[in-house]
């Protein structure tokens, strides 16, 4: 700790402090823009850090990473479109709160939860990097496969009241993720149109699945949706939300812990952390039936988890060069262009840069929370435009955000196709969240299953490789528990509905 403290003053030099403030505010704005993900924002800024000293460059990238994850909640709450993949589950309760006239409250809860979870994650990164890195090193293909399968089991709980529909949409997403070239053998699969030759990537899928149905919904309802989400800043709301925090402490604790754990696992990300945390909160909290209808507990759980993921996701990258999430993979480029390589040398030869970066991440979380609360008060301006202007703006952002991922118009075609399909299936009660999770997890499941089969067949056998070992057995047990609990919840929900119908029928007869 003494080694770390001696580099604390480095963050308060004029240039670095200015870079931190600009990066944080800019990241909040970028995060609130649908389609402009944290990964994209950091990737766009990496070339600019080449002319900065290494510490200042990492301060910029780290502050943007931190604030874009939190900033995405604004769009998720106000217009039901996640500003970033990490904010998918924020829409479940954030947008219903906004429709009830509680948008300002939802935004305050979001940024305070982001602050609490984010600070927790950064503290984990600062103080527990060496021991937690050893845990991450234990994850081979079999452990990664079962971790992804645990995510698959979560799909059952994401479609409220319909486990079968949730699993179906999840497996459709996994099937869609197989389109394109095989990641191991390079064989082309399911390419029945030339637009699919590059496969389906997360950002076009995310924008299409969430933005296009929202645009079509605005066309259907015209000003109705915007009138429901309209608000003006009120006095006393922040004080009220701060008073709610002790009651939300179970959700903040659960979200922060799950976010930190998911962040450490290489290849995961904020979207998985948020969805898993939401699912677990739904299973263990009191009165879970209110989740999905504008419950502050849902917003607090998701936003604390996706920001708690940020710090721990950098642990395997800094120690082993294995990114904990896509954005940390891009951030690693900020290290490499300055000739700094992940590993022990970062803490020996480049301790000044590494520990300055750690302090910058901590202060970026605090700055993000303060500016996020300030921005929440005036974000009502987003809803003061007409439905037609909102439709045009969201359409432009959707196309721009999709196209700039790889400068490929085929992604725009895929985005519209997925959006139209999602719009129609949602009318039959199918949820979009399991579909997105399936697209995210599909490549992780396939790649690690293929690697595991190769290793198992050439070594101890498939069963021994996949079904033995402490880590494997723990994750398998979690998968079974998750599916079993979802099945129990489904049966309980069905019994409750039958009891309500019976009571209503008895009342009518009486």
C-alpha positions as CSV (number, residue, x, y, z in Angstrom):
1,X,0.0,0.0,0.0
2,X,2.9,2.4,0.8
3,X,4.2,1.9,-2.8
4,X,0.8,2.8,-4.1
5,X,0.3,5.9,-1.9
6,X,3.5,7.6,-3.1
7,X,2.1,7.9,-6.6
8,X,-1.2,9.4,-5.4
9,X,-0.1,13.1,-6.1
10,X,0.7,12.1,-9.7
11,X,-3.0,12.2,-10.6
12,X,-3.4,15.8,-9.4
13,X,-1.0,17.3,-11.9
14,X,-2.7,19.9,-14.2
15,X,-2.7,17.9,-17.4
16,X,-3.8,14.6,-15.9
17,X,-6.5,16.1,-13.9
18,X,-7.8,17.9,-16.9
19,X,-7.6,14.7,-19.0
20,X,-9.5,12.8,-16.3
21,X,-12.3,15.4,-16.2
22,X,-12.6,15.6,-20.0
23,X,-12.6,11.8,-20.3
24,X,-15.2,11.3,-17.7
25,X,-17.6,13.9,-19.0
26,X,-17.1,12.9,-22.6
27,X,-17.5,9.2,-21.7
28,X,-20.8,10.0,-20.0
29,X,-22.1,11.6,-23.2
30,X,-20.7,8.8,-25.4
31,X,-22.2,6.2,-23.2
32,X,-25.6,7.8,-23.3
33,X,-25.5,7.6,-27.2
34,X,-27.0,4.3,-28.4
35,X,-24.5,2.2,-30.3
36,X,-21.4,4.0,-29.1
37,X,-20.2,1.3,-26.7
38,X,-17.3,1.6,-24.2
39,X,-15.2,-0.6,-26.5
40,X,-15.8,1.6,-29.5
41,X,-15.1,4.8,-27.5
42,X,-11.8,3.5,-26.1
43,X,-10.7,2.2,-29.5
44,X,-11.3,5.5,-31.1
45,X,-9.1,7.3,-28.5
46,X,-6.2,4.8,-28.4
47,X,-4.4,6.5,-31.4
48,X,-4.6,9.9,-29.6
49,X,-2.7,8.6,-26.6
50,X,0.4,7.9,-28.7
51,X,1.4,11.6,-28.3
52,X,0.9,11.6,-24.5
53,X,3.1,10.1,-21.8
54,X,2.0,6.6,-20.9
55,X,0.4,7.6,-17.6
56,X,-1.7,10.4,-19.1
57,X,-2.8,8.2,-22.0
58,X,-4.0,5.5,-19.6
59,X,-5.8,8.1,-17.5
60,X,-7.8,9.1,-20.5
61,X,-8.6,5.6,-21.6
62,X,-9.5,4.5,-18.1
63,X,-11.8,7.5,-17.4
64,X,-13.6,7.0,-20.7
65,X,-14.0,3.2,-20.0
66,X,-15.4,3.9,-16.5
67,X,-17.9,6.6,-17.5
68,X,-19.3,5.1,-20.7
69,X,-20.4,2.0,-18.8
70,X,-22.3,4.2,-16.4
71,X,-23.5,6.7,-19.0
72,X,-25.4,4.1,-21.0
73,X,-28.0,4.0,-18.3
74,X,-29.4,7.4,-19.4
75,X,-30.6,6.1,-22.8
76,X,-31.7,2.8,-21.2
77,X,-33.9,4.6,-18.7
78,X,-35.3,7.4,-20.9
79,X,-35.8,5.8,-24.3
80,X,-35.5,2.0,-23.5
81,X,-32.3,1.6,-25.6
82,X,-29.2,0.6,-23.8
83,X,-26.4,3.1,-24.4
84,X,-23.9,0.3,-24.0
85,X,-24.2,-3.5,-23.9
86,X,-23.6,-3.4,-20.1
87,X,-27.0,-1.5,-19.7
88,X,-29.2,-4.2,-21.3
89,X,-30.7,-5.2,-18.0
90,X,-31.1,-1.6,-16.9
91,X,-34.0,-1.3,-19.3
92,X,-36.0,-3.9,-17.4
93,X,-36.9,-1.6,-14.5
94,X,-35.4,1.7,-15.5
95,X,-37.7,2.4,-18.4
96,X,-40.9,1.3,-16.5
97,X,-39.9,3.7,-13.8
98,X,-39.5,6.5,-16.3
99,X,-43.0,5.8,-17.8
100,X,-44.4,6.1,-14.2
101,X,-42.9,9.6,-13.9
102,X,-39.9,8.5,-11.8
103,X,-37.2,9.0,-14.4
104,X,-35.1,11.4,-12.3
105,X,-35.3,9.0,-9.4
106,X,-34.2,6.1,-11.6
107,X,-31.3,8.1,-13.0
108,X,-30.1,9.1,-9.5
109,X,-30.3,5.5,-8.3
110,X,-28.4,4.4,-11.4
111,X,-25.5,6.8,-10.9
112,X,-25.2,6.3,-7.2
113,X,-25.3,2.5,-7.7
114,X,-22.6,2.9,-10.4
115,X,-20.5,4.9,-8.0
116,X,-20.8,2.3,-5.2
117,X,-20.2,-0.7,-7.4
118,X,-17.4,1.0,-9.4
119,X,-15.5,2.1,-6.3
120,X,-15.9,-1.5,-4.9
121,X,-14.5,-2.9,-8.2
122,X,-11.5,-0.6,-8.3
123,X,-10.6,-1.4,-4.6
124,X,-10.7,-5.1,-5.6
125,X,-8.3,-4.3,-8.5
126,X,-6.0,-2.2,-6.4
127,X,-5.6,-4.4,-3.3
128,X,-6.3,-7.9,-4.6
129,X,-4.7,-8.1,-8.0
130,X,-2.1,-10.8,-7.2
131,X,-4.3,-13.4,-5.5
132,X,-7.3,-12.8,-7.8
133,X,-5.0,-13.2,-10.8
134,X,-4.1,-16.7,-9.6
135,X,-7.8,-17.6,-9.6
136,X,-8.2,-16.4,-13.2
137,X,-5.1,-18.4,-14.2
138,X,-7.0,-21.6,-13.2
139,X,-9.6,-21.1,-16.0
140,X,-8.9,-23.3,-19.0
141,X,-11.2,-24.2,-21.8
142,X,-13.3,-26.5,-19.7
143,X,-13.8,-23.9,-16.9
144,X,-14.6,-21.2,-19.5
145,X,-17.1,-23.6,-21.2
146,X,-19.0,-24.2,-18.0
147,X,-18.9,-20.5,-17.1
148,X,-20.6,-19.8,-20.4
149,X,-23.1,-22.6,-19.8
150,X,-23.9,-20.9,-16.4
151,X,-24.8,-17.9,-18.5
152,X,-27.0,-20.1,-20.7
153,X,-28.8,-21.3,-17.6
154,X,-29.5,-17.7,-16.7
155,X,-31.6,-17.3,-19.9
156,X,-34.4,-19.3,-18.3
157,X,-34.9,-16.5,-15.7
158,X,-34.8,-13.6,-18.1
159,X,-38.2,-14.1,-19.7
160,X,-40.7,-13.2,-16.9
161,X,-43.2,-15.9,-16.4
162,X,-42.0,-18.1,-19.3
163,X,-38.9,-20.2,-18.8
164,X,-39.5,-22.1,-22.1
165,X,-39.7,-18.8,-24.1
166,X,-36.5,-17.5,-22.4
167,X,-34.5,-20.7,-23.2
168,X,-35.9,-20.7,-26.8
169,X,-34.8,-17.2,-27.5
170,X,-31.4,-17.8,-25.9
171,X,-30.7,-20.8,-28.0
172,X,-31.9,-18.9,-31.1
173,X,-29.3,-16.3,-30.2
174,X,-26.6,-19.0,-29.9
175,X,-27.6,-20.3,-33.3
176,X,-27.3,-16.9,-34.8
177,X,-23.8,-16.5,-33.3
178,X,-22.7,-19.6,-35.4
179,X,-23.4,-17.7,-38.6
180,X,-20.1,-17.0,-40.5
181,X,-16.7,-18.6,-40.2
182,X,-16.0,-21.3,-37.7
183,X,-13.6,-19.7,-35.1
184,X,-11.4,-22.8,-34.9
185,X,-11.5,-24.3,-38.4
186,X,-12.5,-21.3,-40.6
187,X,-15.4,-23.3,-42.2
188,X,-18.2,-21.1,-43.5
189,X,-21.6,-21.9,-41.9
190,X,-25.2,-20.8,-42.5
191,X,-24.3,-18.0,-44.9
192,X,-27.4,-18.0,-47.1
193,X,-27.0,-14.4,-48.0
194,X,-23.8,-12.4,-48.7
195,X,-24.6,-9.9,-46.0
196,X,-24.0,-12.7,-43.5
197,X,-20.5,-13.6,-44.7
198,X,-19.0,-11.7,-41.7
199,X,-21.3,-13.2,-39.2
200,X,-23.4,-11.4,-36.6
201,X,-21.5,-9.3,-34.1
202,X,-22.8,-8.0,-30.8
203,X,-23.1,-4.2,-31.5
204,X,-25.3,-4.5,-34.7
205,X,-27.3,-7.2,-32.9
206,X,-27.7,-5.1,-29.8
207,X,-28.8,-1.9,-31.7
208,X,-31.2,-3.9,-34.0
209,X,-32.8,-5.9,-31.2
210,X,-33.4,-2.8,-29.0
211,X,-33.5,0.3,-31.2
212,X,-35.6,-0.8,-34.1
213,X,-38.5,-2.2,-32.0
214,X,-38.4,1.0,-30.0
215,X,-38.5,3.1,-33.2
216,X,-41.5,1.1,-34.5
217,X,-43.1,1.4,-31.1
218,X,-42.7,5.2,-31.3
219,X,-44.3,5.2,-34.8
220,X,-47.3,3.2,-33.3
221,X,-47.9,5.4,-30.3
222,X,-46.6,8.7,-31.6
223,X,-46.4,11.1,-28.5
224,X,-47.8,8.7,-26.0
225,X,-44.4,7.1,-25.0
226,X,-42.6,10.4,-24.7
227,X,-45.4,11.9,-22.6
228,X,-45.0,9.0,-20.2
229,X,-41.3,9.5,-19.9
230,X,-41.4,13.3,-19.7
231,X,-40.2,14.9,-16.5
232,X,-38.7,18.1,-15.2
233,X,-36.2,18.2,-12.4
234,X,-37.8,18.3,-8.9
235,X,-36.3,19.4,-5.6
236,X,-35.7,16.8,-3.0
237,X,-35.4,13.8,-5.3
238,X,-31.7,13.3,-4.7
239,X,-32.2,13.5,-0.9
240,X,-35.0,10.9,-1.2
241,X,-32.8,8.5,-3.2
242,X,-29.9,8.8,-0.8
243,X,-32.4,7.9,2.0
244,X,-33.3,4.8,-0.1
245,X,-29.8,3.5,-0.3
246,X,-29.8,1.6,3.0
247,X,-32.9,-0.3,1.9
248,X,-31.1,-1.1,-1.4
249,X,-28.0,-2.4,0.3
250,X,-28.7,-6.1,-0.4
251,X,-29.0,-5.3,-4.1
252,X,-25.9,-3.1,-4.1
253,X,-23.9,-5.8,-2.3
254,X,-25.1,-8.6,-4.6
255,X,-24.5,-6.6,-7.7
256,X,-21.0,-5.4,-6.7
257,X,-19.9,-9.0,-5.7
258,X,-21.3,-10.6,-8.9
259,X,-19.8,-7.8,-11.1
260,X,-16.4,-8.3,-9.5
261,X,-16.5,-12.0,-10.0
262,X,-17.6,-11.8,-13.6
263,X,-15.0,-9.1,-14.3
264,X,-12.2,-11.4,-13.2
265,X,-13.4,-14.2,-15.6
266,X,-11.6,-13.6,-18.9
267,X,-13.9,-13.0,-21.9
268,X,-17.0,-11.9,-19.9
269,X,-18.2,-8.3,-19.7
270,X,-20.6,-5.8,-18.2
271,X,-23.6,-7.2,-20.1
272,X,-23.1,-10.6,-18.7
273,X,-22.5,-9.2,-15.2
274,X,-25.7,-7.2,-15.3
275,X,-27.9,-10.0,-16.6
276,X,-26.6,-12.5,-14.1
277,X,-26.9,-10.1,-11.2
278,X,-30.5,-9.2,-12.2
279,X,-31.4,-12.9,-12.5
280,X,-29.9,-13.7,-9.1
281,X,-31.6,-10.8,-7.5
282,X,-34.9,-12.0,-9.0
283,X,-34.4,-15.4,-7.4
284,X,-33.4,-14.3,-3.9
285,X,-35.1,-11.0,-3.2
286,X,-38.5,-10.5,-1.5
287,X,-41.5,-9.8,-3.8
288,X,-39.7,-10.7,-7.1
289,X,-42.9,-10.2,-9.0
290,X,-42.5,-6.4,-8.9
291,X,-39.2,-6.7,-10.8
292,X,-39.6,-5.7,-14.4
293,X,-42.4,-3.2,-13.7
294,X,-40.3,-0.3,-12.4
295,X,-38.6,-1.6,-9.3
296,X,-35.6,0.5,-8.0
297,X,-34.0,-2.7,-6.8
298,X,-33.6,-3.9,-10.4
299,X,-31.8,-0.7,-11.4
300,X,-29.5,-0.7,-8.4
301,X,-28.5,-4.4,-8.9
302,X,-27.6,-4.0,-12.6
303,X,-25.8,-0.7,-12.4
304,X,-23.7,-1.7,-9.4
305,X,-22.7,-4.9,-11.1
306,X,-21.8,-3.6,-14.5
307,X,-19.6,-0.9,-12.9
308,X,-18.1,-3.3,-10.3
309,X,-16.9,-5.3,-13.4
310,X,-14.7,-2.5,-14.7
311,X,-11.8,-2.8,-12.2
312,X,-11.6,-6.6,-11.9
313,X,-11.8,-7.0,-15.7
314,X,-8.4,-5.4,-15.9
315,X,-6.8,-7.8,-13.4
316,X,-6.2,-10.7,-15.8
317,X,-5.2,-8.2,-18.5
318,X,-2.5,-6.5,-16.4
319,X,-1.1,-9.7,-15.0
320,X,-1.4,-12.2,-17.9
321,X,-2.4,-10.2,-20.9
322,X,-5.7,-12.0,-20.9
323,X,-8.5,-9.3,-21.2
324,X,-11.4,-9.7,-18.8
325,X,-13.8,-8.0,-21.2
326,X,-13.6,-6.6,-24.8
327,X,-12.9,-3.1,-23.6
328,X,-9.9,-4.1,-21.6
329,X,-8.6,-5.9,-24.7
330,X,-8.6,-2.5,-26.5
331,X,-7.2,-0.7,-23.4
332,X,-4.3,-3.2,-23.6
333,X,-3.4,-1.5,-26.9
334,X,-2.8,1.7,-24.9
335,X,-0.1,-0.2,-23.0
336,X,1.5,-1.8,-26.0
337,X,1.9,1.3,-28.1
338,X,4.1,2.7,-25.3
339,X,6.2,-0.5,-25.2
340,X,4.6,-1.7,-21.9
341,X,3.7,-5.4,-21.8
342,X,1.3,-7.0,-19.3
343,X,3.0,-9.0,-16.5
344,X,5.2,-8.5,-13.4
345,X,7.2,-5.7,-15.2
346,X,4.2,-3.4,-14.9
347,X,4.6,-3.4,-11.1
348,X,8.4,-3.4,-11.1
349,X,9.8,-1.4,-14.0
350,X,6.6,0.7,-14.7
351,X,5.2,1.0,-11.2
352,X,4.8,4.8,-11.6
353,X,2.5,4.4,-14.6
354,X,0.6,1.4,-13.2
355,X,-0.2,2.9,-9.8
356,X,-1.0,6.3,-11.3
357,X,-3.5,4.5,-13.5
358,X,-5.0,2.8,-10.5
359,X,-5.6,6.1,-8.6
360,X,-7.0,7.6,-11.8
361,X,-9.5,4.8,-12.1
362,X,-10.7,5.4,-8.5
363,X,-11.0,9.1,-9.0
364,X,-12.7,8.6,-12.3
365,X,-15.4,6.6,-10.6
366,X,-16.0,9.4,-8.1
367,X,-16.0,12.1,-10.8
368,X,-18.4,9.9,-12.9
369,X,-20.8,9.7,-10.0
370,X,-20.8,13.5,-9.4
371,X,-21.2,14.5,-13.0
372,X,-23.7,11.7,-13.6
373,X,-25.9,13.1,-10.8
374,X,-25.6,16.6,-12.3
375,X,-26.4,15.3,-15.8
376,X,-29.4,13.4,-14.4
377,X,-31.1,16.7,-13.4
378,X,-31.0,18.1,-16.9
379,X,-31.4,14.9,-19.0
380,X,-35.1,15.7,-19.2
381,X,-34.1,17.7,-22.3
382,X,-33.8,14.4,-24.1
383,X,-37.6,13.9,-23.7
384,X,-38.6,17.4,-24.7
385,X,-38.4,16.6,-28.5
386,X,-41.3,15.4,-30.5
387,X,-41.8,11.7,-31.4
388,X,-40.9,12.4,-35.0
389,X,-37.6,14.1,-34.1
390,X,-36.9,11.2,-31.6
391,X,-37.6,8.6,-34.3
392,X,-35.2,10.4,-36.7
393,X,-32.5,10.9,-34.2
394,X,-32.6,7.3,-32.9
395,X,-32.6,6.0,-36.5
396,X,-29.6,8.1,-37.4
397,X,-27.7,7.0,-34.3
398,X,-28.6,3.4,-34.8
399,X,-27.3,3.4,-38.4
400,X,-24.2,5.5,-37.5
401,X,-23.4,3.3,-34.5
402,X,-23.8,0.1,-36.4
403,X,-21.9,1.2,-39.5
404,X,-18.9,2.6,-37.6
405,X,-18.2,-0.8,-35.9
406,X,-16.5,-2.1,-39.0
407,X,-17.4,0.4,-41.8
408,X,-19.5,-2.4,-43.3
409,X,-23.0,-1.8,-44.7
410,X,-23.8,-5.5,-44.2
411,X,-24.0,-4.8,-40.5
412,X,-26.7,-2.2,-41.1
413,X,-28.7,-4.8,-43.1
414,X,-28.3,-7.3,-40.2
415,X,-29.3,-4.7,-37.7
416,X,-32.6,-3.9,-39.4
417,X,-33.4,-7.6,-40.1
418,X,-32.9,-8.5,-36.4
419,X,-34.8,-5.5,-35.3
420,X,-37.8,-6.3,-37.4
421,X,-37.8,-9.9,-36.3
422,X,-37.6,-8.9,-32.6
423,X,-40.4,-6.4,-33.0
424,X,-42.8,-9.1,-34.2
425,X,-41.8,-11.9,-31.8
426,X,-42.1,-9.5,-28.8
427,X,-45.8,-9.3,-29.7
428,X,-46.1,-13.0,-28.9
429,X,-44.4,-12.6,-25.5
430,X,-40.8,-13.5,-26.4
431,X,-38.1,-11.5,-24.6
432,X,-35.2,-9.8,-26.4
433,X,-32.7,-10.2,-23.5
434,X,-32.1,-14.0,-23.8
435,X,-31.6,-13.5,-27.5
436,X,-28.8,-11.0,-26.9
437,X,-27.2,-13.1,-24.2
438,X,-27.3,-16.1,-26.6
439,X,-25.4,-14.1,-29.3
440,X,-22.8,-13.0,-26.7
441,X,-22.3,-16.4,-25.2
442,X,-22.4,-18.5,-28.4
443,X,-18.8,-17.9,-29.5
444,X,-17.5,-18.4,-25.9
445,X,-19.4,-21.8,-25.7
446,X,-18.3,-23.0,-29.1
447,X,-14.7,-22.0,-29.0
448,X,-14.0,-23.4,-25.5
449,X,-16.0,-26.6,-26.2
450,X,-13.9,-27.2,-29.3
451,X,-10.7,-26.5,-27.5
452,X,-11.8,-28.7,-24.6
453,X,-12.6,-31.6,-26.9
454,X,-9.2,-31.4,-28.5
455,X,-7.4,-31.4,-25.2
456,X,-9.6,-34.0,-23.6
457,X,-9.3,-36.5,-26.5
458,X,-5.5,-36.1,-26.6
459,X,-5.1,-36.4,-22.8
460,X,-7.4,-37.6,-20.0
461,X,-10.6,-38.2,-21.9
462,X,-13.6,-35.9,-22.4
463,X,-15.5,-36.8,-19.2
464,X,-12.5,-36.4,-17.0
465,X,-11.5,-33.1,-18.6
466,X,-14.9,-31.5,-18.5
467,X,-16.5,-33.1,-15.3
468,X,-13.6,-33.3,-12.8
469,X,-11.7,-30.6,-10.9
470,X,-12.9,-28.3,-8.2
471,X,-13.6,-25.3,-10.4
472,X,-15.5,-27.4,-12.9
473,X,-17.7,-29.1,-10.2
474,X,-18.5,-25.8,-8.5
475,X,-19.6,-24.2,-11.8
476,X,-21.6,-27.3,-12.8
477,X,-23.4,-27.2,-9.4
478,X,-24.2,-23.5,-10.0
479,X,-25.7,-24.4,-13.4
480,X,-27.9,-27.1,-12.0
481,X,-29.0,-24.8,-9.1
482,X,-29.8,-22.0,-11.6
483,X,-31.9,-24.2,-13.8
484,X,-33.6,-25.9,-10.8
485,X,-34.4,-22.6,-9.2
486,X,-35.9,-21.2,-12.5
487,X,-38.0,-24.4,-12.8
488,X,-39.2,-23.9,-9.3
489,X,-40.0,-20.2,-9.9
490,X,-41.9,-21.2,-13.1
491,X,-44.0,-23.8,-11.2
492,X,-44.7,-21.3,-8.4
493,X,-45.7,-18.6,-10.8
494,X,-48.1,-21.0,-12.6
495,X,-49.7,-22.0,-9.3
496,X,-50.1,-18.4,-8.3
497,X,-51.8,-17.5,-11.6
498,X,-54.1,-20.5,-11.3
499,X,-55.0,-19.5,-7.8
500,X,-55.8,-15.9,-9.0
501,X,-58.0,-17.2,-11.8
502,X,-59.8,-19.6,-9.4
503,X,-60.4,-16.7,-7.0
504,X,-61.6,-14.5,-9.7
505,X,-64.0,-17.2,-11.0
506,X,-65.3,-17.8,-7.5
507,X,-65.9,-14.1,-7.0
508,X,-67.8,-13.8,-10.3
509,X,-70.0,-16.8,-9.4
510,X,-70.7,-15.3,-6.0
